[in-house]
Amino acid sequence: MTSIKIKEKVITERIAWINNMTERIKELPLANYSEFTADKRNMASAESYLRRALEALFDLGRHLLAKGFGKSATEYKEIAVLLHEYKIINEKGKSVLTRMAGYRNRMVHYYNEITDTELYDICSNKLSDFNYLVSEITHWIKNNPDRFDKSL
């Protein structure tokens, strides 16, 4: 795979999607577990928003790797490793993204094992992980403007 310019439009859209999904999670009743679980639709909404934010984050990483470095990642955890290898994210970012990859895989393949308590904990205590990773990626983008195709 050959590297070419990274599509700025794709990057912008994915980051906006991640931010939109995490903001929707924050709109849910997260003040306490009882309030969160009082309406079962909250869990379904939280799970959907979280899964879609994770997918967008990994799509963002995959796009950066494929277009910017000509690298293809076949597994989600590999995206974290390669983003770190190419210095797009730091060691902490790699660790966080690897953990998120594992959770994404559990959500998709072992969905029946995801508990309401676990989902509540992630939504109320771990959304900052998305902000951290987007910040890491945005910092790399700002320091590498020559790698981007700004055309529509």
N, C-alpha and C positions, 0 to 999 in steps of 0.2 A: 504494500500500500504506500502510495506517495503522499507526502504532505503538500497541502495547498493552503491558501488563506482561509482562516476561520471566519465563518459567516457571523458577523456582529448581530444581525437580525435574529438568528437562532439563539444566540447567547442571551440577548435581551429578552426574548420571549420566554425562554426557560426560567430565567431568574424571576421574571414577573409572575410566572405560574407558581413557582415555589413560594414567593411572597404572598400571593393570593391565597393559596391553600393553607399556609400557616396562619394567616390572618383570620380565615374562616374557622380554624380550630380555636383560636383565641376568643371567638364570639360565642363559643359553646359555654355552658355553665360549668366552669372549672374551679369554682371557689372551694368546693369540697366534693368528696366522692359520692355522698348521698344525693346531692343535687345533680351531679353528672349522670348517675344511674337511674334517677327518678323517671326519666323518659328514655326508653330503649332506643329511640331514634338518635339520641346523642351518640351512642356507641357506633351505630352504623355510619353516621355522618363523620365522626372522628376518624374511623377506620378508612373511609373513602378518601377524605382529605389528606390523611397521612400517607396513604399508599400512593396517591397521585403526586404529592410533593416529593416523595422518595423517587418515583419514576422520573420526574422532571430533573431531579438532581443527578441521577445516573445518566440520563440522556445528555445533560449538559457536559458531564465529564467525558462521556463517550464521544461527543462531537469535538471537544477540545483535542482529545487524543487522536481521533481519526483525521481530522482536517489539519490540525497544527503539527502533528508529528508522524502521521501515516501509520499509527498504531491501532490495532483492533483488539479490543478486550472482549473475551467471550463470557466472562463471569463478572458479577457485580463487584466482588472483592478485588478482582484484578484491576478494575477501574481505580480503586483507591491506591493500590500499589503503584500503578503507572503514573497517576497524577502526582504522587510523591516523587517518583523517580525523575519526572520531568520538572520538578520543583514548582509545580502549580499549587500544591498544598504542602504544608509542613508535616512533621512527624505526628503531631497531635491531630491534625486534619486527617491524616491517613488512618489513625486509630479510630477516630470518630466515624469516618466514612466506612471503614471495614465493619464496625459494629452495626451501622445502619444497613449495610448490605445484608448482613445476617438477619436482621429484623425484617427487611423487605422480603427476603426469601421465606421466612416463617409466615409472613402475612399471606403470601401467595400459595405456598405449598402445604403449610401446616396451620391454616387459618382456624381450624377447630381447636387449636391449642392456645390461641390468643385469649387471655382473660380480660374481663372488664377492668380489673385492678391494674393490670399491666398497661393497658391502653390509656387509662386515666393518668397513670404515672408519667408516661411518655408525653402525653398532651399537656400536662400541667408542669412538668419539670425538664423536658428535654428539647423543646422547640428551639431553644437558643443554639442547638447544634446546627440547625439549618442556617441560622444567621452567621455563625462562625465560619462554616464552609463557604457560603456565598461571599463573605468578606474576604476570605483567603483567595478565592478564585477572582474576585473583582480586583483585588490588589495585584495579582499576576497580570490580569488584562491591562490595567493601567500602566504597568511597567513594560508591556510588550505590544504597543500599538501597531507596530509594523507587521504583526502576524494576522491582522484582521482585514477582512473585506467589508467595507462599510456600505457597499451598494445594496440596493434593495434586490 
